[in-house]
């Protein structure tokens, strides 16, 4: 069950990254294209570690699949950031959190001819999905068809990226496939740069106002990306370690991210109220508590199953 604890640590990191993303996307860095470009481009810094860990060229099919996995992952981020930019998170995240595990389960069956979950594992899977949806949804903010398109698109691309990553990891050691996936992500980022005049204008327009704020945003963004890279590495380690039959659980466990987001947001509201001021009603607090219980119950059942 090493993969389970690696996944939890990864999502604890990514939960913090998500809180900072919320701050950046709502204010200083509002462009989804720019944000996606930076994330995809910064992934190339993994090449700085190749003198330490080495790098091998994968066989043709595996190399193509690694590129495609990374390409789809950054494309999924673009769908997600665009959805968060157009709609409130509560209209995008719940649907995405529920759809990713289901899509992952379907793709894992198609690719590996495995994916049927039975017994206690099925109970854990259902609890994790319902917990993920419950912790993010808001009754007064209904999911609309336009927001569902972004959520569904992001979920589909994330799921396919995860399954393709697992396919490559089954044929090679961890590091080289991981690096080549980052190249695939950079290809998507380069495509946005090449075909988006708005993005090029945004990147090359000289910022004359509030240079201190711009530098502060850059520092926050880069620091957050370092943390995000660490979380991404651990998530990929979990995908590398998890049995193919349980790849969908890495997705289903993403509900833990929002448990950590809840914790970090509550702490920020106390110690940094000028940045985030989160207020919960009794109904909202009860909803979050129930969702957390569902997620924790799912984790306990999964850990006790010993898979």
matplotlib code that plots the C-alpha trace (Angstrom):
import matplotlib.pyplot as plt

x = [0.0, 3.0, 1.2, -1.7, 0.5, 2.5, -0.8, -1.9, 1.3, 1.2, -2.4, -1.5, 1.1, -1.2, -3.9, -1.7, -0.8, -4.5, -5.1, -2.3, -3.7, -7.1, -5.3, -3.4, -6.2, -8.6, -6.2, -2.6, -2.5, -5.9, -5.1, -5.6, -3.5, -0.6, -0.9, -1.0, 2.0, 4.1, 3.2, 3.9, 7.2, 8.5, 8.1, 11.2, 13.4, 13.3, 16.1, 18.4, 18.2, 19.1, 22.8, 21.9, 19.2, 20.1, 17.8, 17.1, 15.3, 12.2, 11.1, 9.0, 5.5, 6.3, 8.0, 4.9, 2.6, 4.7, 4.6, 0.8, 0.3, 2.1, 0.4, -3.0, -2.2, -1.3, -4.3, -6.5, -5.0, -5.9, -9.5, -9.5, -8.0, -10.4, -13.4, -12.2, -11.7, -15.2, -17.1, -16.9, -15.0, -18.2, -19.6, -16.6, -14.7, -17.5, -18.3, -14.7, -13.9, -16.7, -15.9, -12.2, -12.3, -15.1, -13.3, -10.0, -11.8, -13.2, -9.9, -7.9, -10.3, -9.9, -6.1, -5.2, -8.3, -8.5, -10.7, -13.5, -13.6, -15.3, -16.1, -14.7, -12.7, -15.9, -17.3, -14.1, -14.3, -17.9, -17.2, -14.2, -16.2, -19.2, -16.9, -15.1, -18.4, -19.9, -16.9, -16.8, -20.4, -22.5, -26.3, -26.9, -24.3, -25.7, -23.6, -24.6, -24.2, -21.5, -19.5, -20.0, -18.3, -15.2, -15.3, -16.0, -13.3, -10.7, -11.8, -11.6, -8.1, -6.8, -8.1, -6.6, -3.3, -3.1, -3.9, -1.4, 1.2, 0.6, 1.0, 4.5, 5.5, 4.7, 7.4, 10.2, 11.6, 10.1, 12.4, 12.8, 9.0, 8.4, 10.8, 9.5, 5.9, 7.1, 8.3, 4.8, 3.4, 5.9, 4.7, 1.1, 2.5, 4.5, 1.4, -0.6, 2.3, 2.5, -1.2, -2.3, -1.6, -3.2, -0.8, 2.3, 1.1, 0.6, 4.0, 5.9, 4.0, 6.2, 4.7, 5.0, 2.6, 3.3, 6.6, 6.9, 3.6, 4.6, 7.8, 5.9, 3.4, 6.3, 8.0, 4.7, 4.0, 7.5, 7.5, 4.1, 5.2, 8.2, 5.7, 3.4, 6.3, 7.0, 3.4, 3.3, 6.4, 4.8, 1.5, 3.4, 5.3, 1.9, 0.8, 4.1, 3.6, -0.2, -1.4, -3.1, -6.4, -6.3, -5.2, -8.6, -8.1, -5.3, -7.9, -10.7, -8.4, -8.2, -11.0, -8.2, -6.9, -10.1, -9.8, -6.4, -7.7, -10.3, -7.6, -5.3, -8.1, -9.2, -5.7, -5.2, -8.5, -7.1, -3.5, -3.8, -7.4, -6.4, -5.7, -8.4, -11.5, -13.5, -16.8, -18.8, -22.4, -23.6, -25.0, -21.7, -19.6, -21.8, -21.5, -17.7, -17.6, -19.7, -17.6, -14.4, -15.8, -16.7, -13.3, -11.5, -13.8, -12.9, -9.2, -9.5, -11.3, -8.8, -5.9, -7.4, -8.0, -4.2, -4.2]
y = [0.0, 2.3, 4.0, 5.0, 7.0, 8.5, 9.6, 11.2, 13.1, 14.3, 15.6, 17.3, 19.3, 19.9, 21.1, 23.9, 24.6, 24.8, 27.5, 29.6, 28.9, 30.3, 33.5, 33.9, 33.0, 35.4, 38.3, 38.8, 36.1, 35.9, 34.5, 30.7, 30.6, 32.4, 30.2, 27.0, 28.2, 28.8, 25.5, 23.5, 25.4, 25.1, 21.4, 21.3, 22.1, 18.4, 18.1, 19.8, 16.6, 14.2, 14.4, 12.9, 10.4, 9.8, 9.6, 6.9, 7.0, 4.9, 2.6, 4.3, 3.5, 4.1, 7.4, 8.5, 7.5, 9.4, 12.5, 12.1, 11.6, 14.8, 16.7, 15.6, 16.5, 20.1, 20.3, 19.2, 21.9, 24.4, 23.2, 23.4, 26.9, 28.1, 26.7, 28.3, 31.6, 31.6, 30.0, 29.6, 26.6, 25.1, 24.8, 23.0, 21.1, 18.8, 17.4, 17.0, 15.2, 12.8, 12.2, 11.7, 8.3, 7.0, 7.9, 6.5, 3.2, 3.0, 3.8, 1.4, -1.4, -0.5, -0.2, -2.9, -5.1, -4.6, -2.3, -4.3, -3.3, -5.7, -6.1, -3.7, -1.9, -0.9, 0.5, 2.5, 3.8, 4.9, 6.6, 8.5, 9.7, 10.9, 12.5, 14.4, 15.7, 16.5, 18.5, 20.8, 21.3, 24.2, 23.9, 27.5, 27.1, 24.5, 22.9, 24.2, 22.7, 25.3, 24.6, 20.9, 21.0, 22.4, 19.9, 17.0, 18.0, 18.4, 15.1, 13.2, 14.5, 14.0, 10.4, 9.5, 11.1, 9.0, 5.7, 6.4, 7.3, 4.0, 2.2, 3.7, 3.1, -0.6, -0.8, 1.2, 2.6, 5.8, 8.7, 8.6, 8.3, 11.1, 13.4, 12.6, 13.3, 16.8, 17.2, 16.4, 19.1, 21.6, 20.8, 21.8, 25.0, 25.8, 25.2, 27.8, 30.2, 29.7, 30.0, 32.6, 36.2, 37.3, 35.2, 36.5, 40.0, 39.3, 37.8, 40.5, 43.6, 45.6, 46.0, 49.6, 49.6, 48.3, 46.5, 45.5, 43.7, 42.1, 40.7, 39.6, 37.7, 36.1, 34.9, 33.5, 31.8, 30.3, 29.1, 27.6, 25.8, 24.3, 22.9, 21.8, 20.0, 18.1, 17.1, 16.1, 13.9, 12.2, 11.7, 10.1, 7.9, 6.7, 6.0, 4.1, 2.0, 1.4, -1.9, -1.3, -2.5, 0.3, 3.2, 4.7, 5.0, 7.6, 9.7, 8.9, 9.9, 13.5, 14.4, 14.5, 17.6, 19.4, 18.2, 19.8, 22.9, 23.2, 22.9, 25.4, 27.8, 27.7, 28.4, 31.2, 32.8, 32.9, 34.0, 35.8, 37.2, 39.9, 37.2, 34.7, 35.2, 32.0, 32.0, 28.8, 28.5, 25.7, 23.8, 24.3, 23.1, 20.0, 19.3, 19.6, 17.4, 14.7, 14.8, 14.5, 11.5, 9.8, 10.4, 9.2, 6.1, 5.3, 5.6, 3.4, 0.7, 0.9, 0.7, -2.3, -4.2, -4.3, -3.8]
z = [0.0, -0.4, -3.4, -1.1, 1.3, -1.5, -3.0, 0.2, 0.6, -3.0, -2.6, 0.7, -1.3, -4.3, -1.9, -0.8, -4.4, -5.2, -2.5, -4.1, -7.6, -6.4, -5.3, -8.5, -10.9, -9.2, -9.2, -10.2, -13.0, -14.5, -18.0, -18.2, -21.4, -19.7, -16.6, -18.7, -20.8, -17.7, -16.1, -19.3, -19.9, -16.4, -16.6, -18.8, -15.8, -15.0, -17.5, -15.0, -12.9, -15.8, -15.0, -11.6, -12.5, -16.1, -19.1, -21.6, -25.0, -24.9, -27.7, -30.4, -29.1, -25.5, -26.3, -28.3, -25.5, -23.0, -25.1, -25.5, -21.7, -20.9, -23.7, -22.5, -18.9, -19.7, -22.1, -19.1, -17.0, -19.7, -19.6, -15.8, -15.6, -18.3, -16.4, -13.2, -15.0, -16.4, -13.6, -9.9, -8.6, -7.2, -10.7, -12.1, -9.5, -8.2, -11.6, -12.5, -9.2, -9.8, -13.5, -13.4, -11.5, -13.7, -16.9, -15.5, -14.7, -18.2, -19.9, -17.6, -18.7, -22.4, -22.1, -19.6, -19.9, -16.2, -14.2, -12.5, -8.9, -6.5, -2.8, -0.2, -2.9, -4.7, -1.4, -0.9, -4.5, -4.2, -0.8, -2.3, -5.3, -3.2, -0.7, -3.5, -4.9, -1.5, -0.3, -3.3, -4.3, -3.2, -3.3, -4.4, -7.2, -9.5, -12.2, -15.6, -19.1, -20.1, -16.9, -17.3, -20.7, -19.1, -16.2, -18.4, -20.9, -18.1, -16.5, -19.8, -20.5, -17.0, -16.9, -20.2, -19.3, -16.0, -17.8, -20.6, -17.9, -16.2, -19.6, -20.0, -16.4, -16.9, -19.6, -18.1, -14.8, -13.4, -14.2, -18.0, -18.8, -16.3, -18.1, -21.6, -20.3, -19.3, -22.9, -24.1, -21.8, -23.2, -26.7, -25.7, -24.1, -27.2, -29.3, -27.2, -27.6, -31.4, -32.1, -29.6, -30.5, -27.2, -25.2, -27.1, -26.5, -22.8, -22.4, -24.3, -23.2, -20.9, -17.4, -16.4, -13.4, -10.0, -10.7, -7.1, -7.2, -10.5, -8.9, -5.9, -8.2, -10.0, -6.8, -5.5, -8.8, -9.2, -5.5, -6.0, -9.2, -7.3, -4.8, -7.6, -9.3, -6.1, -5.8, -9.4, -9.0, -6.0, -7.9, -10.8, -8.3, -7.0, -10.6, -11.1, -7.9, -8.0, -9.6, -13.0, -11.5, -9.0, -11.2, -10.8, -7.1, -7.6, -9.3, -6.8, -3.9, -5.3, -2.9, -0.2, -2.0, -1.0, 2.6, 2.8, 0.9, 3.7, 6.4, 4.7, 3.9, 7.5, 8.7, 6.2, 7.4, 10.9, 10.2, 6.8, 6.8, 4.3, 1.7, 2.3, 4.5, 4.4, 6.3, 6.8, 7.7, 9.9, 6.9, 4.9, 7.9, 8.3, 4.6, 4.7, 7.8, 6.2, 3.1, 5.1, 6.9, 3.6, 2.2, 5.4, 5.5, 1.9, 2.7, 5.8, 3.8, 1.0, 3.4, 5.2, 2.0, 1.6, -2.2]

ax = plt.figure().add_subplot(projection="3d")
ax.plot(x, y, z, "-o")
ax.set_aspect("equal")
plt.show()
